Amino acid sequence: MSRHSVRAALTGAALLTTLALAQGAPQVRFPPYATGLKQVTTLTHAGDGSGRLYATLQPGQIRVIEGGNVRTTPFLDLSALTRAGGERGLLGLTFDPKFKTNRRLYVHYTDRNGDTVLARYAATPDFSRADPNSAKVLFTAKQPYANHNGGQLAFGPDSFLYLGLGDGGSGGDPQNNGQNLNIPLGKILRFDVSGDDAKPAPGNPFLNRQGANPHIWAYGLRNPWRFSFDRQTGDLIIADVGQNAFEEVNRQTRNSKGGENYGWRTREGRTCFEPANGCRTQGLTEPVLVYGRQEGQSITGGYVYRGQAIPTLKGQYVFADFATGTVWAARMTGTTWNKASLGKVENPSTFGEDEAGELYVAEYGSGRVLKLGR
């Protein structure tokens, strides 16, 4: 998988404080938790008290992990619906906040033509698998190129469904999709899926603007491969994969009304990407964290740690770089930041959080899922 693949970005917003990398790295280990899961794109839980983790594999399967053991039978197999390779395939999974009663789950994949599909499935009454006959396609988007498809799906604290899409691909966003409000590419989208369809969520910032896509929540993103919500504060953290020079993290506070413009392709990180256009800064939301090519090439967004196993890591944002394998921790400390490396793993494609807030990271090529511990 290329470095601009399944990693994306954290959504930025106006801040009173800056995300700062932790001073003094906590002591963290990465022991194997599960094996045999190559090309993992998502790790998540269902919020149902079962203790299970669910892993999406890029070729199209969802696998269940129980106590470190991987079930032999897939929870759902979408291999026939997608053509995996490069940055395409099964890219996202999340479970409805009411999964225990409505049995709904949502997937994001690229179809056989390479276009984006958001679909809903229902688990069987015994929750042992998802019923393939329950599929309902809720949203689609044409993809002009094979890369920068985004991937992340997550429910926010407002119970709406968020989907991250990249700018459509190629290099340098040749169609300027990130700044085009008429289309969903290069955006964070926000849906109300409480009914039978995926409607634009009430309060979406461009809901009533003529010509604008009503599902847009935030824009100006290159490839937000991974974003997450801080389970304590409700803040949205978006990791956005860069072009040639910088990787960035954006933060959107819980009280945001949406509509943030994170700057791509006008800017990459905090620098000008289009000098011919004056590289305006007015109206743009600055990233809270940026790192350059001397430190990595493809950011894999993670989570703010809220678990119990590593007390010194609490409140810090854990993320990584797919190319170098470096895992970092970051925290808000006023207006300064210092990076703290937690160690290295092999091609970290995604992080996952269990119901207790403990963190996991998947190694894309080795097939290992590692659990962060002391």
KENU-60129 format. One record per residue: x, y, z negated of N, C-alpha, C in turn; residue in three letters. Coordinates in steps of 0.001 Angstrom, whole numbers, plus 500000, padded with zeros to 6 digits. Atoms other than C-alpha are relative to their C-alpha. Layout:
N
X,Y,Z,X,Y,Z,X,Y,Z,ALA
...
% end
This chain:
374
500841,498816,500000,500000,500000,500000,500878,501236,500000,MET
499168,498807,499904,501355,503444,500869,499890,500836,498736,SER
499964,499225,501236,502237,505951,498193,498833,500953,499886,ARG
501125,499077,500060,499281,508156,499149,498683,499251,499898,HIS
501151,500849,499988,496840,505333,498561,499072,500248,498863,SER
500992,499970,501034,494790,504580,495555,500435,500776,498795,VAL
499775,499194,501179,495883,507384,493307,499497,501374,500269,ARG
500596,498767,499730,494198,510543,492900,500198,500957,498885,ALA
499633,498856,500726,493764,513433,490726,499005,500425,498979,ALA
500820,499507,501066,492430,515113,487678,499440,501360,500361,LEU
500658,498766,499634,489935,517910,488059,500402,501141,499091,THR
499558,498869,500776,491245,521292,486936,498896,500985,499701,GLY
500944,498952,500311,489431,524229,485393,500725,501062,499220,ALA
499373,498937,500768,490108,527508,483655,500231,499513,498586,ALA
499638,500495,501312,491898,526786,480385,500372,501144,499080,LEU
499448,499103,500996,492656,528566,477197,501361,499475,499563,LEU
498713,500616,500308,495474,526111,476589,500438,499190,501197,THR
499455,500733,498866,497717,524195,478943,500283,498566,499600,THR
499652,501393,500265,498094,520455,479186,501517,499925,499939,LEU
498551,500064,500143,501571,519853,477869,500427,498580,499733,ALA
499495,501337,500233,503578,516697,477979,500508,499881,498570,LEU
499731,500214,501411,504099,515223,474575,501474,500196,499663,ALA
498646,499822,500480,507158,516194,472604,500373,498775,499188,GLN
499609,501208,500700,508944,513036,471536,499088,498857,500395,GLY
500835,501075,499487,507725,509885,473191,499621,499032,498890,ALA
500395,501053,500929,505653,507539,471013,500608,498671,500435,PRO
499485,501329,499684,506947,503984,470817,498859,499151,500543,GLN
501063,500741,499336,504820,502054,473291,500595,498798,500728,VAL
499625,501205,499284,505122,498514,474621,498922,499696,501035,ARG
500922,500357,498927,503478,497018,477717,499935,498481,500178,PHE
500055,501457,499865,502905,493308,477021,498921,499564,500988,PRO
501022,500499,499071,501013,491268,479658,498725,499617,499258,PRO
501314,500355,500556,497297,490888,478946,499307,498965,500882,TYR
500594,500942,499049,496141,489050,482087,500887,499943,501233,ALA
499186,500175,498802,497770,487709,485242,499139,499472,501155,THR
500684,500555,498840,496813,486617,488754,499010,500939,500653,GLY
500953,499009,499475,495049,489854,489733,500739,500999,500887,LEU
499251,499116,499128,496966,491301,492654,499098,501042,500652,LYS
500654,498879,499311,495989,494633,494238,498773,500503,499226,GLN
501077,499443,500826,493871,495873,491333,499849,501483,500301,VAL
500286,498588,499747,492192,499186,492078,499215,500656,498869,THR
500764,499459,501131,489945,499598,489007,500055,499029,498839,THR
500182,500753,501234,489924,498409,485398,498965,500743,499166,LEU
501029,499313,500769,486817,499153,483369,499234,499003,499141,THR
500861,500843,500827,484298,497832,480850,498552,500376,500270,HIS
501415,499784,499719,480508,497606,480914,499267,500702,498874,ALA
500655,499325,501117,479803,499240,477557,498883,499198,499372,GLY
501088,500856,500470,477689,496254,476563,500336,499213,498752,ASP
499611,500710,501206,479567,495044,473502,500599,498633,500236,GLY
499497,501337,499691,480865,491961,475298,501503,499874,499829,SER
498548,500031,500066,484534,492928,475104,500661,499642,501310,GLY
499431,500356,498712,484989,492014,478756,500590,501217,500705,ARG
499503,499019,499048,487086,493955,481240,499657,499507,501403,LEU
500304,500316,498612,486256,494090,484932,501075,500640,500874,TYR
498959,499520,499098,488926,494421,487618,499500,499907,501430,ALA
500273,500069,498570,488252,495357,491232,501307,499735,500721,THR
498858,500305,499154,490650,493886,493762,499756,500622,501364,LEU
500156,499266,498751,491250,495885,496922,499367,499178,501132,GLN
500637,500766,498924,490288,492989,499270,498497,499807,499842,PRO
501449,500017,500078,486767,493072,497836,499367,499283,498826,GLY
500582,500735,501120,486324,491013,494652,499991,500817,498717,GLN
500014,499538,501385,485307,492010,491138,500216,498776,499126,ILE
499676,501122,500869,486876,489714,488526,499797,500391,498537,ARG
500265,499789,501422,486033,489347,484837,501183,499500,499186,VAL
498938,500377,500924,488723,489290,482128,499391,499907,498599,ILE
500503,500205,501358,487724,487829,478747,501139,499515,499116,GLU
498935,500394,500913,490283,487766,475969,501308,499698,500691,GLY
498768,500211,499263,493089,487932,478517,499913,498915,501046,GLY
500192,501056,499008,491708,485075,480592,499115,500495,501135,ASN
500743,499566,498824,490466,485670,484127,499043,498891,500427,VAL
500979,500975,499536,487259,483929,485122,500319,499572,501433,ARG
499715,500529,498671,487668,481713,488156,499021,500529,501043,THR
501034,499561,499060,484379,482743,489783,499884,501511,499993,THR
500144,498539,499958,484186,486367,490967,498649,500458,499462,PRO
501243,499371,500439,481579,488593,489353,499193,500467,501210,PHE
500611,499584,498745,480889,489953,492848,501072,499940,501074,LEU
499049,500094,498899,482531,489340,496209,499472,500796,501195,ASP
500400,499122,498894,482271,492121,498806,500985,499909,501161,LEU
498950,500125,498994,485083,490832,501019,499471,500119,501420,SER
500560,499966,498648,482775,490511,504020,499544,501396,500412,ALA
500509,498656,499719,481702,494159,503744,501097,501022,500234,LEU
498920,499034,499897,485104,495808,503716,501161,499404,500783,THR
498777,500418,499311,488334,495643,505697,501150,500641,499238,ARG
498976,499453,500876,491059,496088,503119,501330,500115,500715,ALA
498675,499783,499444,494516,497366,503943,500336,501463,499922,GLY
499627,498597,500163,496513,500535,503459,499277,500574,498796,GLY
500738,499350,501087,494203,502735,501403,498503,499703,500063,GLU
501400,500392,499884,490947,501014,502334,499718,498758,499163,ARG
500406,501189,500725,488976,498335,500555,499016,500340,498902,GLY
500831,499756,501175,487086,498060,497269,500789,500890,499052,LEU
499196,498970,500655,488197,501187,495442,499472,500456,498644,LEU
500544,499489,501247,485857,501905,492537,498857,499161,499472,GLY
501070,500713,500691,483475,500370,489993,499680,500717,498708,LEU
500417,499517,501315,481458,501689,487084,498646,499395,499671,THR
501240,500588,500480,478562,500470,484983,499084,501093,499460,PHE
500984,499037,500472,475377,502349,484213,500050,500099,498476,ASP
500024,499877,501470,475252,503774,480660,498908,499141,499352,PRO
501079,500853,500504,472063,501709,480272,500114,498580,500547,LYS
499781,501304,499376,473616,498550,481718,499352,498854,499226,PHE
500557,501089,500799,472413,496380,478829,498513,499801,500253,LYS
501433,500122,499741,468809,497114,479784,499655,500013,501478,THR
500373,499941,498575,468806,497994,483501,500909,499153,500895,ASN
499075,500915,499306,471784,495737,484554,500613,500608,501257,ARG
499490,499352,498787,472941,498325,487125,501506,500255,499938,ARG
498593,499634,499834,476502,498727,488368,500158,500629,501373,LEU
499789,499219,498775,477950,500914,491123,501401,499740,500525,TYR
498710,500246,499374,480749,500262,493600,500245,501028,501099,VAL
499562,499112,498926,482704,502428,496019,500996,499206,500853,HIS
499107,500710,499097,484276,500782,499048,499962,500642,501376,TYR
500034,499604,498592,485191,501492,502648,499456,498819,500796,THR
500634,501075,499248,483101,499524,505112,500906,499517,501136,ASP
499186,500590,498930,484300,497579,508175,500497,501041,501002,ARG
499560,498905,499124,484562,500873,510088,500927,500979,499290,ASN
499139,499107,500766,486570,502515,507322,499278,501157,499345,GLY
500764,498897,500584,483751,504791,506126,499619,499708,498554,ASP
500299,500101,501418,482864,505463,502491,498584,499509,499761,THR
501308,500493,500421,480001,503554,500869,499923,500028,498481,VAL
500357,500101,501412,478516,504071,497418,498759,499122,499927,LEU
501111,500942,500055,476250,501137,496562,499726,499577,498562,ALA
500426,500477,501321,474296,499864,493571,499689,498506,500081,ARG
500342,501415,500139,474020,496243,492461,499376,499793,498618,TYR
500568,500367,501295,472214,494514,489607,500608,498688,499538,ALA
499513,501246,500567,473641,491875,487308,498839,499021,499837,ALA
501015,501016,500262,471787,488613,486906,499530,500119,498546,THR
500519,499867,501375,469629,488305,483738,500957,499509,498918,PRO
499046,500464,501007,472397,486388,481958,501332,500752,500051,ASP
498826,499129,499869,475002,489021,483009,501269,499245,500427,PHE
498825,500781,499614,477291,486292,484349,500603,500460,501321,SER
499514,499533,498708,477579,487862,487810,499072,501092,500509,ARG
500870,499039,499325,476174,490571,490066,499308,499293,501155,ALA
500781,500622,498939,473441,489530,492468,500304,500689,501328,ASP
499672,499348,498721,474705,490169,496035,498774,500433,500787,PRO
501231,499642,499292,471110,490347,497255,499324,501244,499424,ASN
500589,498809,500626,470401,493307,494969,500577,501296,500553,SER
499280,498825,499510,472572,495697,497015,499065,501082,500522,ALA
500659,498842,499406,471292,499166,497752,501055,501065,500272,LYS
499058,498938,499630,473447,501658,499662,499365,501340,499629,VAL
500520,498733,500509,473028,505056,498006,500564,501222,500721,LEU
499331,498835,499408,475476,507307,499855,501097,499493,500923,PHE
498914,500320,499078,477849,507146,502823,500672,501286,500465,THR
499266,498859,499449,480497,509448,504263,500933,499501,501088,ALA
499093,500338,498903,482347,509293,507575,501432,500368,499606,LYS
498589,499772,500272,486112,509005,507263,500746,500142,501324,GLN
499329,499779,498714,488136,510534,510125,501318,499251,500153,PRO
498722,500707,499968,491368,508720,509200,499956,498855,498985,TYR
500002,501208,500827,492380,505569,507344,500432,500241,498556,ALA
499458,499782,501338,493939,507178,504266,499224,501089,499258,ASN
500588,498978,500880,492951,509492,501382,498499,499788,499832,HIS
501406,500319,500217,489677,507775,500548,499545,500238,498564,ASN
500374,499860,501406,489762,508609,496855,499742,498626,499413,GLY
500298,501313,500554,488272,505832,494777,499207,499993,498724,GLY
500544,500077,501348,487178,506711,491269,498485,500193,499955,GLN
501400,499848,500389,483628,506243,490007,499951,500046,498487,LEU
500137,499948,501456,482654,507243,486464,498758,500784,499633,ALA
501102,499214,500556,479673,508409,484460,500574,501010,499025,PHE
499581,498961,500913,480188,511691,482678,499172,499992,498732,GLY
500781,499900,501237,478932,512621,479203,498584,500521,500236,PRO
501340,499540,499630,475938,514157,481007,499152,498884,500613,ASP
500665,501178,499435,474979,510643,482247,499831,500063,501511,SER
500001,499962,498543,475466,511687,485874,501218,499233,500524,PHE
498950,500797,499376,477615,509644,488260,500916,500887,500831,LEU
498991,499218,499298,480845,511215,489548,500794,499084,500929,TYR
499227,500726,498990,482674,510069,492699,501070,500926,500554,LEU
498913,499213,499431,486072,511298,493894,500334,499536,501408,GLY
499631,500315,498614,486791,511471,497630,501194,500851,500429,LEU
498870,499273,499462,490025,512429,499346,499607,500853,501193,GLY
500273,499007,498963,490345,514957,502156,499743,499401,501377,ASP
500263,500644,498714,489811,512397,504935,501234,499428,500650,GLY
498796,500649,499553,493434,511574,505548,500835,500745,501008,GLY
498906,499504,499180,496186,512068,508087,501011,500627,499045,SER
499074,499303,500869,498673,514542,506589,499762,501489,500083,GLY
500188,498556,499995,498280,518157,505549,498561,500440,500215,GLY
501429,499684,499844,494468,517989,505809,499754,500801,501277,ASP
500071,499261,498741,494363,518920,509523,498628,500610,500291,PRO
501340,499457,499780,490592,519532,509436,499579,500964,498889,GLN
500268,499111,501137,490818,521629,506244,498738,499576,499249,ASN
501191,500522,500669,488195,519381,504658,499918,500389,498530,ASN
500012,499668,501417,489256,520234,501128,499298,501305,499694,GLY
500614,498688,500206,487978,523803,501572,498651,500143,500706,GLN
501250,499943,499244,484927,522960,503696,498851,499482,499149,ASN
501111,500373,500868,481776,522954,501572,498885,499278,500747,LEU
501053,500674,499228,479726,521444,504386,500119,498484,499937,ASN
499780,501440,499990,481223,517983,503954,500494,499537,498631,ILE
499662,500490,501342,481910,515737,500942,501471,499658,499796,PRO
498612,500420,500124,485603,515029,501651,500836,501044,499260,LEU
499158,499110,500797,488246,516473,499318,499261,500572,498806,GLY
500902,499493,501046,485659,516778,496556,499829,499001,498860,LYS
500636,500820,501027,484327,515479,493283,498501,500182,500203,ILE
501441,499975,499782,480674,514587,493888,499286,499572,498715,LEU
500753,500273,501237,477980,514394,491192,498562,499636,500366,ARG
501285,500557,499615,474846,512262,491505,499115,499737,498777,PHE
500997,500466,500955,471675,511658,489551,499490,498660,500521,ASP
500406,501336,499558,471086,507898,489815,499004,499379,499029,VAL
500956,500508,500984,468445,507607,487108,498772,499374,500652,SER
501114,500587,499267,465806,506810,489731,500481,498905,500922,GLY
499638,501058,499062,466002,504542,492748,501025,500448,501028,ASP
499081,499447,499011,468233,506850,494817,501134,500740,499302,ASP
498910,499169,500511,471396,508929,494404,499740,501427,500450,ALA
500346,498621,499665,470153,512508,494337,501099,500946,499519,LYS
499095,498999,500568,472268,515626,493910,499583,500285,498561,PRO
500338,499794,501402,472466,516116,490158,499490,501416,499764,ALA
500467,498650,500343,470485,519047,488730,501151,500836,499461,PRO
498924,499121,500444,472783,522004,488196,501245,499941,500848,GLY
498840,499984,499102,475223,521093,490959,500185,501405,500582,ASN
499773,498579,499698,476869,524418,491923,499574,500446,501392,PRO
500358,499602,498635,476011,524333,495642,498659,499399,500426,PHE
501274,500680,499756,472600,522755,495319,499095,500790,500927,LEU
500920,499161,499224,470779,525689,496887,500703,500887,501019,ASN
499284,499213,499009,473461,527056,499194,499807,499379,501383,ARG
500255,500505,498658,472506,526701,502827,501300,499561,500671,GLN
498837,500513,499296,474951,524549,504771,500997,499270,499137,GLY
499069,500678,500901,476775,523276,501684,499451,498633,499616,ALA
500433,501319,500440,476692,519645,500638,499548,500082,498547,ASN
500536,499791,501344,474463,519567,497544,500587,499066,498948,PRO
499413,500930,500966,476369,516650,495945,501313,500516,499414,HIS
498675,499535,500425,479579,518695,495507,499960,500571,498591,ILE
499817,499462,501354,480666,519349,491930,501267,500871,499927,TRP
498745,499234,499956,484266,520548,492544,500689,499671,501314,ALA
499391,500196,498677,486485,520901,495614,501454,500455,500014,TYR
498595,499621,499871,489954,521667,496975,500947,498929,499497,GLY
499181,501120,500448,491371,518201,496276,500544,499228,501198,LEU
499374,500732,498900,493740,516174,498427,499650,498515,499958,ARG
500372,501409,500164,493274,512645,497086,499881,499677,498514,ASN
500191,500252,501437,491806,512372,493576,499773,498521,499728,PRO
500081,501454,500118,492560,508666,493266,499408,499582,498663,TRP
500506,500349,501324,491913,508506,489506,499665,501258,499213,ARG
500364,498978,500983,490019,510799,487161,499332,499297,498838,PHE
500633,500598,501179,488579,510199,483715,499415,501090,499119,SER
500577,499108,501000,486517,511761,480960,500576,499650,498635,PHE
499542,500185,501371,487982,512251,477504,498785,499616,499158,ASP
501178,500487,500720,485601,510199,475361,499699,500812,498741,ARG
500247,499164,501183,486005,512638,472453,499523,501399,500374,GLN
500341,498615,499654,485846,516069,474124,499041,500105,501179,THR
500811,499939,498791,484017,515200,477347,500674,500704,501160,GLY
499287,499327,498913,486646,517038,479408,500298,499021,501138,ASP
499685,500786,498807,487239,515808,482952,501445,500273,500384,LEU
498592,499890,499629,490870,515116,483831,500175,499332,501358,ILE
499879,500483,498621,491707,514709,487524,501465,499979,500419,ILE
498632,500103,499479,495021,513438,488906,499911,500019,501521,ALA
500094,499814,498556,495481,514613,492499,501346,499693,500652,ASP
498772,500402,499318,498036,512951,494763,500443,501099,500961,VAL
499484,498898,499206,500294,515488,496495,500400,499615,501409,GLY
499601,500181,498605,501552,515923,500047,501498,499694,500087,GLN
498567,500200,499822,505315,516439,500296,500846,500421,498810,ASN
499158,499384,501018,506392,518226,497159,499536,499775,498571,ALA
500457,499984,501381,504151,518043,494080,498793,499094,499769,PHE
501174,500703,500528,501769,515823,492130,499394,500902,498929,GLU
500610,499076,500959,499241,517566,489926,498880,499374,499195,GLU
501105,500370,500880,496775,517174,487075,499148,501242,499785,VAL
500945,498917,500244,493678,519319,486731,499074,499621,498849,ASN
500889,500232,501140,491409,519710,483722,498786,500902,500106,ARG
501263,499268,499985,487773,520736,483654,499327,499780,498650,GLN
500583,500144,501321,486280,521448,480252,498544,499568,500091,THR
501350,500567,500000,482984,519849,479282,498935,501052,500266,ARG
501017,498954,499812,481146,523180,479327,500034,500629,501386,ASN
499930,499466,498636,482052,523792,482986,498649,499878,500701,SER
501200,500030,499160,479224,524624,485366,500318,499468,501402,LYS
499605,500533,498706,481160,523085,488265,500385,501101,500971,GLY
499636,499050,498963,482284,524741,491469,501460,500377,500026,GLY
498574,499682,499992,486009,524809,490672,500627,499659,501349,GLU
499224,500211,498776,488313,525126,493665,501440,499780,499581,ASN
498657,500345,500448,491590,523330,492995,501087,500302,501019,TYR
499005,499344,499161,493284,524883,495982,500484,499310,501253,GLY
499501,500674,498806,494153,522193,498524,499107,500332,501197,TRP
498614,500084,499600,495170,522817,501325,500695,501350,499952,ARG
499331,498710,500146,495894,526449,500540,501278,499848,499185,THR
498855,500193,500874,498202,525293,497783,500202,498521,499695,ARG
499650,501320,500505,499990,522150,496700,500660,500217,498651,GLU
499537,499663,501336,500501,522175,492966,499789,501477,499751,GLY
500093,498548,500226,501262,525806,492120,500690,500785,501105,ARG
499261,499332,498937,503044,526582,495379,499161,500107,501270,THR
500706,499740,498761,501931,527834,498759,500211,498857,500983,CYS
499895,501008,498963,501165,525158,501337,499755,500596,501380,PHE
500325,499343,498733,499819,527500,504048,500425,501467,499958,GLU
499550,498602,500086,501971,530649,504030,499409,500881,501085,PRO
500565,499191,498910,500464,531760,507337,498654,500601,499622,ALA
501309,499503,500432,497136,532232,505568,500088,500845,498742,ASN
499839,499112,501142,498571,534348,502798,500036,499313,498660,GLY
499950,500780,501225,498361,531580,500198,499288,500696,498857,CYS
500780,499279,501006,495623,533304,498253,499922,499199,498703,ARG
500187,500635,501302,495226,532577,494552,498664,500368,499383,THR
501270,499565,500566,491995,534425,493885,498948,498897,500128,GLN
501057,500992,500001,489230,532030,492918,500471,498565,499871,GLY
499486,501353,500128,491530,529023,492598,500247,499648,498537,LEU
499722,500492,501336,491821,526915,489458,501366,499339,499979,THR
498630,500495,500066,495445,526250,488526,500059,498609,499383,GLU
499782,501280,500678,496627,522727,487712,500590,500229,498614,PRO
499449,499886,501350,497525,522135,484088,501334,499278,499873,VAL
498743,500737,500025,500457,519871,484929,500418,499709,501436,LEU
499443,500247,498662,502709,519543,487983,501356,499330,499834,VAL
498632,500507,499951,505731,517391,488727,500413,499790,501448,TYR
499474,500022,498642,507966,517251,491761,500618,498672,500390,GLY
499496,501234,499425,509670,514667,493924,501192,499419,499250,ARG
498900,500547,500777,512616,514333,491571,499493,499079,498891,GLN
500577,500822,501061,510206,512657,489111,499020,498940,500504,GLU
500940,500979,499484,507775,510785,491351,499381,500446,501305,GLY
500545,499731,498677,505791,510634,494557,498502,499746,500123,GLN
501407,500346,499841,502246,509418,493860,499377,499763,498630,SER
500519,500043,501357,500341,510106,490657,498847,499005,499872,ILE
501087,500885,500380,498121,507490,489053,499409,500543,498704,THR
500625,499414,501171,495729,509203,486676,499562,498955,498993,GLY
500374,500918,501068,494882,507643,483334,498927,500565,499090,GLY
500998,499638,501001,493068,508489,480121,500647,500736,498835,TYR
499602,499477,501298,493321,510565,476982,499812,498865,498994,VAL
500048,501157,500895,494137,507937,474366,499202,500318,498752,TYR
500852,499840,501176,491458,507605,471685,499870,498683,499234,ARG
500046,501277,500688,492217,504074,470457,500619,500068,498616,GLY
499473,500103,501360,493538,502867,467099,501364,499321,499931,GLN
498798,500835,500067,496485,500629,467997,501293,500806,499971,ALA
498776,499195,499910,499000,503450,468650,499696,501393,499432,ILE
500385,498716,500608,498339,506304,466179,500776,501194,500532,PRO
499184,498876,499526,501215,508439,467507,499628,500442,501407,THR
500399,499676,498631,499627,508431,470967,498634,500692,500057,LEU
501366,499475,500015,496222,509736,469893,499931,501421,500550,LYS
500223,498683,499430,494933,512712,471851,500881,500336,501174,GLY
499102,499744,498877,497600,512393,474539,499460,499355,501277,GLN
500428,500491,498703,496864,511936,478207,501084,499092,500574,TYR
499052,500994,499498,498531,508796,479568,499771,499828,501498,VAL
500084,500121,498545,499290,508635,483293,501333,499463,500516,PHE
498796,500622,499461,501935,507274,485664,500244,500446,501425,ALA
499697,499787,498592,503593,507477,489047,500143,498642,500672,ASP
500026,501289,499314,502961,504629,491477,501354,499655,500601,PHE
498747,500261,499293,506261,504999,493316,501149,499670,499054,ALA
498880,500212,500916,508686,505222,490379,499651,499044,498865,THR
500422,500858,501093,506613,503238,487856,500058,500653,498638,GLY
499898,499312,501287,507200,505836,485131,498618,500252,499420,THR
501227,499695,500743,504440,506081,482525,500320,501128,499034,VAL
499804,498836,500850,504114,509414,480726,498828,500185,499038,TRP
501059,499523,500889,502142,510881,477847,500041,501518,500006,ALA
500092,498547,499999,500932,514490,477775,498968,500449,498994,ALA
500973,499460,500948,499170,516651,475212,499896,501501,500166,ARG
500155,498552,499979,497844,520196,474911,500786,500599,498855,MET
499204,499330,501032,500379,522322,473069,500217,501449,500403,THR
499881,498591,499661,499662,525956,473739,500283,500203,501463,GLY
499694,499664,498611,501303,527239,476883,501291,499362,500496,THR
498772,500656,499566,504422,525054,477037,499769,498503,500164,THR
500098,501451,499870,504921,521461,478133,501368,499390,500192,TRP
498781,500779,499880,507660,518888,477864,499619,498556,500273,ASN
500408,501350,499649,507489,515490,479490,500581,498980,499021,LYS
499554,501098,500846,507746,512306,477478,499679,498690,500702,ALA
500186,501281,499333,508268,508996,479227,499741,498911,498970,SER
500307,501136,500862,506727,505935,477632,500681,498723,500478,LEU
499367,501172,499432,508638,503542,479866,499644,499840,501464,GLY
500288,500259,498590,508293,501957,483290,499297,498662,500161,LYS
500647,501231,499584,506042,499346,484860,500106,499937,501523,VAL
499846,500187,498559,505833,498009,488407,498773,500486,500768,GLU
501071,499481,499145,503701,500054,490829,498651,500081,499287,ASN
501261,499876,500740,500958,501145,488387,498900,500607,500869,PRO
501045,499553,499073,497822,501385,490538,498808,500616,499294,SER
501148,499456,500724,495228,502132,487870,500149,499715,498520,THR
500124,500236,501426,494644,502452,484158,498561,499579,499703,PHE
501338,500353,500444,491672,501099,482261,499867,500221,498515,GLY
500298,499754,501406,490016,501790,478932,498946,498991,499566,GLU
501027,500911,500482,488154,499178,476893,499032,500737,499086,ASP
501048,499342,500789,485163,499847,474658,500552,500656,498741,GLU
499401,499442,501208,487421,500551,471682,500955,501148,500300,ALA
499099,498914,499630,489488,503092,473623,501441,499580,500176,GLY
498635,500470,499729,492581,500903,474026,500250,500027,501505,GLU
499649,499784,498600,494445,501336,477312,500725,498809,500622,LEU
499398,501050,499186,495532,498938,480046,500500,500648,501285,TYR
499496,499526,498716,497538,499435,483222,500240,498784,500896,VAL
499845,501099,499046,497568,497249,486341,501220,500221,500873,ALA
498884,499984,499060,500689,496432,488342,499488,499473,501336,GLU
500650,500298,498717,499586,496443,491966,500517,498722,500655,TYR
499435,501129,499283,501972,493840,493367,500166,498750,499186,GLY
499698,501179,500816,502754,491544,490442,498755,499231,499597,SER
501222,500650,500452,499129,490779,489594,499810,500030,498506,GLY
500118,499941,501457,499670,491619,485924,499191,501203,499553,ARG
500645,498922,500736,497406,493684,483711,500686,500073,498651,VAL
499264,499794,501238,499369,495129,480788,499159,500793,499008,LEU
500724,499261,501050,497928,496349,477487,500996,500830,499204,LYS
499110,499119,500756,499529,499339,475799,499895,499675,498519,LEU
499964,500308,501430,500609,498578,472235,501285,500487,499395,GLY
498777,499602,500717,503247,499247,469608,501028,498876,500012,ARG
% end
